[in-house]
Amino acid sequence: MDNSEFLVIKNLKKYFFSERGFLRTALPPVKAVEDVSLTMQKGETLGLVGESGCGKTTIGRCILRLEEPTAGEVHFEGTNILAQDPKAMEKLRRDMQIIFQDPYSSLNPRRTVGKIIGEGLEIHGVSSGKELEGRVKELMKIVGLLPEHINRYPHEFSGGQRQRIGVARALALNPKLIIADEPVSALDVSIQAQILNLLVKLQGQFDLTYLFISHDLSVVRHISDRVAVMYLGRVVELSESDNLYKLPFHPYTEALMSAAPPSHPSKKKSRIILEGDVPSPRNVPPGCSFHPRCRYRQDICRQTVPDLKEIQDGRFVACYFPRTG
């Protein structure tokens, strides 16, 4: 493995199994993540984008082992996370934190902000007493909250302020990797910009690496160095952010880009309307999972799953007929 590779995901799979009826008949598994491989370098922001239900949040949770993967490998700074026992994972989690999507349900309403932010410091025995209180106040100031509000409860804050609390909690243990799971999707547009700018500032200040998960293409473009596009549990395109937005290669990415609002009212876009609905992850079509909705499909698309291949420098596409211009 290349020593420069900070996070390496190899052939990751996550299936959810369920049963139904009195006889507990097994249903086909939900294939939330199917054979995903990604690498990240230290200090970069990798955007993970796709429709709701495509598996992007599940990847983030599998990296942290909040969900146990069905198969595959996850290596963090050369350590195979999936091979670690609970005690070893507890140490690793100091370096890997998450910012949750919902700033309302992700904060315990029965605990003060000081307790919420300082919980990780207490659990890992990093600090206590006055030292702990001082660290929490410092974190609140860093994320734009007033330290004198340390004894307030989550319901006394606005949505944007609550998400700042979540950011402060993620920063508390000086992590190296932060998984930001749709951190601005529940916020007003003006507040979204504030939180995004805060994340960019903190990345430089604390030498952070972000896996930024979102369904919003404009948000991902603003913050990401590279972007991975997912469809039905698979990565279908991976590219540097600027190149992806200039010319998407995969037909699905092309359709996503056409649906995004133009950057200026004077710019006109030709909207691509996809036929049909997203197939069920319990019953993924054979071959390329996008082929039932793709206007460029041919016979081979119905038969064989295309590999994610590098077709230009740094441009990876899982498509037999990429739109290369």
N, C-alpha and C positions, 0 to 999 in steps of 0.2 A: 504494500500500500504506500502511496506517495505521502511523505511526511508533511507536505504542505496542505493536505486535505484535512480540514478541520472536522467536518461531519460527512460520513459516507453511509448512504442507504443502499443496500443491495437486495434486489428481488423481493421487496417487502410485500407481504400479502396479509390482509385482514378480512376474515370471513366471520359473519355472525350467523349462528345456528339457532333454529327455533323449531318448536313442535306445535301441533294443533289437535284438537279433538280429544275425546275420552280415551282413545287408544294411543294418544301422544304420537301421532304420525309425524315423522320428520319432514319438514319443508325444505325445499332447495335453499342452500345458504345464500345470504346476502353478501355478494362479493364487493365489499366497500373499497378495498384497495387490492389491485391486481398487478403484481410484478413491477413495482415501482423502484427505480434506481436513480439516485441523485447524489451529487457531491456539493459541498459548500466549502469555501475558503474562509479563513478567519477574517473578520472585519467586514464581510459583504452582507448585503441584504438580498435574499432570494425571495421573490414574490411567488406565491402559489395561488393560482386563480382558476376559477371554474364555477359552473352553476351549483346551486344548492344541491347537496346529495351526491356530489361527484367523488367524495372521499378525502378532500383536502384537510379537513379538521381531524379526521381519523389518523392521517399520517402524522400530524403534530402530536396527537395523543399517544401514538405508538412509539414515537421517538423518546418520549418521557416515560413510557411504560405505564401511562394511565390506562391504556388498553394494551393487552398482551397480543403481539402479532401472531398470526397463524403460521407464518414462515418468513424467512429472510434474515437479514443482518442489519444492525445499526451500529456503526463505529463512531465514537466520539473521542477525538484526539488519540486515536489508535486503540481505544478500549472498546471491546464488543459489549455494548450495553445489555444486550439480551442474554449474555452469559453470566451476569452479575447476580449475586445473592442479595437479599433485602438490605443487609448491612452495608454492602458495597454500593448499592444503589442510593442509599441515604447520603453517602459522601458525594456521589456523582451529581445528585440533584442540587447541591449547592451551586454548581456551575451551569445548571440548566433550569430556567424558570419559564413561566407562561403568563401571558396577559389574556384574560378571558374576554369573550365577546360581550357579554351582558354586564354592564357596570352595576346593575341593580341586584341580580340574583347571585353574583359572584362574591359579594361582601356579606359577612354575617351581621344581620341587623342587631344582634344582641351584644356585639362587641364594639368598643370605641375604636376610632381610627388608629390611635396609638397601639392598641392591642393587635389590630389587624396587620398593620405594617410590621410590627415587631415580633409577630408570631414565629417567623422563620429563624430570627436571631435567637429566640429563646429555645426553640426546639434543637438547634444545632449547637447551643451553648456558646455562642459567639460573644454575647454581652448580656448584662442584666442590670437591674437597678437604675441608678442615675445615668450610667453609661448607655444603657439601652434607650432610655428616654431621650438623651442627647442625640443619639444616632437617628432615632425616628424623627425628631424635629428637623434634623439636617436633611433627611430624605424628603420630608414634606416641603421644605424650602426649595430643594432642587427641582421638584416637579411642579412648583408654582402654587403650593398651598401655604396657608398661614400656620406657622408652628403653634400658635396659641389655640388652634382648633383641635389639638391633639386628643382632647377628651370628648369631642363630639361623636355622634353616632352617624352611620351612613345616610339615614333618612334626612339629615340636616344639610346635605350637600346636593348640588345639582348633578345631572348626568355626567357632564364633562369633568366636574370635580371628583366624582366617584371613580371615573376611569383614571384620573391622576393618582388616586389612592392605589388602584390596581397596579399602576406603573411603579409607584414607590415600593409596594410590596415585592414586586418582581426584582427590583434593584437591590433590596436590602442585603442580600448575601454576596454582592459583587459577582454576579454570574458572568459567564463568558458567552452563553447562548440564550437568547430570549425568543420563544415562540409566541408571536403576536397573532392570536386567533380572532380575526375580524374585529380588531380593537376599536374601530370607529364606526362600524355599521349601525349601531344603535344611537348615534349622536347626530345632532343638527349639523348641517353642512359647515357653518362657520366654526363650530366647535371641533369638527373633524380636522380642519386645517391646523388648529392650535395643537391638537394632540399629535398629528403627524410631524409638525415642526419640532415639537418637544422630543419625539422619538429620534429624529435626525440629530438634534443637538446632543442628546444623551449618548447616541452611538459614538460620536467623536469624543465625547468627554470620558466615557468609560470603556472604550475599545470593545464595543459589543458587536455580536453577530446576530442578525435577525432572520428568522424564517417568518415571513409576513404573509398571512393567509387572508384572502379576501375574494369577494365576487365582483368587486367594483374595479373596473379596468383603470379608471382615472386615478384612483387612490394608489393602486399598485405601480402605475407609471411614475407617480410622484416620488416614491420612496425606494424603489427596487433597482439594484444593479443588473440582476438577471430575473427572468420571469419563466416559470414553468406553468403550462396550461394543462389542466386535467379534464378528462371526459370519462365518465363511467368507471372510475377507479384507476385509470391509466394516465400517464403523462403523454400527451400527444405532440407537444412542442416545447422546446427549451431554447432560450436565446437571450442575448443581452437585451436589456429593456428597450433601448433606442431602436435597435434593428427590428425587434418584434413589432413595434408600433409603426415603423415606417412601412414594412412589408411583411404581413403575416404569411407564413408558408402553408400551414395546415388549413383545410377548408373550414374546420370548426372555429379556429382562431379568427379566420377571415370573417365569419358570420358574427362572432362576438364583437369584433372591432366595428362592423357596420352598424351594430345596434347601439353603440356608445354615442352619446351626444357629441356633436362637433365642437371643437375648441373655440370656434367663433361663429356667430349667427350667419355670417356671409358665406361660410363654407358649406357646401352641399354634399350630402352623402347618399350613396345608392344602397338602400337597405336590402340585405339578403334575408329572405324569409325561409327558415328551415321547415321542411315538411315533417309532419308527424310529431310525436312526443318523444321525450327521452325514455328509452327502454328501461324496464325494471332491472335493478342490479341482481335480482333473483333469476332473471332470464335474459342474460346478456346475449346479443346476437352473435352467431359464429363469424369468424373473420374479423375485420375491422368493426369495432362496436359502433362507429359513427356511420357506417355505410347506409343504413336505412334512411338517413336524413341528408345524405351527401349528394349534391347535384353532379359531382364528377365521378361517381362510383362506376366501377367496371367489374367484370366477373371475379377477378382475383381478390377484390375487396371483400367479397362475400365468403371467401374460402379460407384465407390465411390471415392471421393477425400480423400486421406490419411491425417490424422492430423499430425502436427509436434509434435512428442513425444520424450521424453527423454528415450533412450534405454541403455545408459551408463551414468556414472557420467559426466554431462556437455556436453553430445553428444545428440543432437536433430536431428531427421531425419523424413522427411515426405515420407515414403516409406513402402509398405507392405512386401518387400523382401530386406531389407538392406544388403549390402555386408560387413558383420562383420568379415570376415577373414576365 
